[in-house]
Amino acid sequence: MKNTRYILKSITPCADCTGRGIVTHPAWGAYWAWNDHYRSGNYGRQPSRDTEAVWWEETGYSHANLPPKEYDCPTCHGTGKIETDVDLQTALANINYPVPNHNH
């Protein structure tokens, strides 16, 4: 079957979510960094609820309307994996399987 192309599916863990299918909301990452910085400058004390409220308001949120801590990874759509079509010859070469050259 000279004109037939065989396709396999390559499945790898998503690099953006490390295969978890979820990612941290950027606002929460920024909050935790701010919180760590706050505690390091205040002898390990946590910020008060009022101080936190001011921080959230400055980022466009409020305690009543916080973003979700995590959400489905936009890269893999929450599956934790990336599926790619690969032609048979490429797949065999990727696993170092000797591929005969029949193109001559």
N, C-alpha and C positions, 0 to 999 in steps of 0.2 A: 504494500500500500504506500506507494511512493509519495503521494500528495496528502497523506494523513498525518495530522499533527496530534500527538498525545500530550495531554495536559494533566499535571498533578497539582495538588494543593499543598502549599507550604504553610505550616501553622507554627507561628512563633509567639512567645509572650510579648505583649505590648510593652515597649520601652518606656512610654510615658507614665503608665500606672504600675509598672513592674508585674503585670499579670493579675493585678487585683481587680481590675474593672472599674475602680473608683479612684478619684483624685481629690485632694484637699482643695476647698474653695480658697482662692487667693486672699480673700479678706481674712480668713482664719489663719492662714500662714503669716500674714502681716501682723495680726493680733498677737499670736504666740511669740513672734520675734519682739514686738513691743513689750509684751508682758515680761519676757525674760530680761530685756534691757531695764525695764522699770524695777524689777526685783533686784537686779545686780547693783543698781544705784541707791536702793532703799533698804539695804541690809537684809535682803531676802523677804521683805514684806510684800504681800500681794497688794495690788492697787485696790482702792475702795470701789464699791459699786458705782458711786458717783463719778470717780475718775475713769472707770471703764466706760460709763455711759457717754462721757465727753469724747473719749477716743472713738467709740462707735459712731457717734453723731458726726464727727469730723470726717469719717470715711463714708458717710451717706446712709448709715443704718441706725437702728435704735435697739434697745433691749427687747422691745416688743416685736421687732421686725428684723431679726438676725438672719443672715444667709445660712443655708445648710452647711454643715461642716464638711461634708463630702458629697460628691455627685458623680454620675456616670462619666467615665472617661470619654471625652469627645473624640479621641483618636480611634479607639476600638469599640465605641458605642456600648461600653459596659461589659463587653465579653471577656476582656482580659487577654485577648489574643488577636493577632493580625494574620489574616489568611490571604495568601497571594497565589495566583495561578502561575505555575512554572512548567515549561515544556520538559518533556522526559529527558532529553539529552542534557539540558542544564542541570536538572535534578541529579542525574547520575554523576555528572562532573563535580557537583557540589559535595557529594559523598565519596569522591575520589574513586569511583568505579570506572574501570577502563572502558572507554567508549570507542568503539571502532569507527573509523571514518569511511563512510560509504559514498562520499560525494565525488568520487573520481571515476 
